[in-house]
Amino acid sequence: MEDFVVNYGIIFGYIIFGIAALSALIFPAIQLFQDLKKALTGLASIVALVLLYLLCFMMAKSEPLVLVDETVSAETMRFVEANIYMGYTTFAVSILAVVYVSVARFFK
């Protein structure tokens, strides 16, 4: 009985996950075609994030990391450093946005 519950529970979980994934793709696509102005704004945001990531990737160094037991490849280290730069940058931009909104509301 326990194997039956586990096996069919996993299958049911995959089915529910598939429905959720399709919903996450279909409903935004419907919204995209209903209001094209908002779609262009969203597309501009995605393009800005991709350009920011490319800038972070170009700034990252490609030096291998030698540890005691193993070596991390230069390519892996470049991706890690680019992601760290991206995290720092998005954190700084979010803090600046909060400060800007607070100051702008103060003067309104």
Secondary structure, 3 states (H helix, E strand, C coil): CHHHHHHHHHHHHHHHHHHHHHHHHHHHHHHHHHCHHHHHHHHHHHHHHHHHHHHHHHHCCCCCEECCCCEECHHHHHHHHHHHHHHHHHHHHHHHHHHHHHHHHHHC
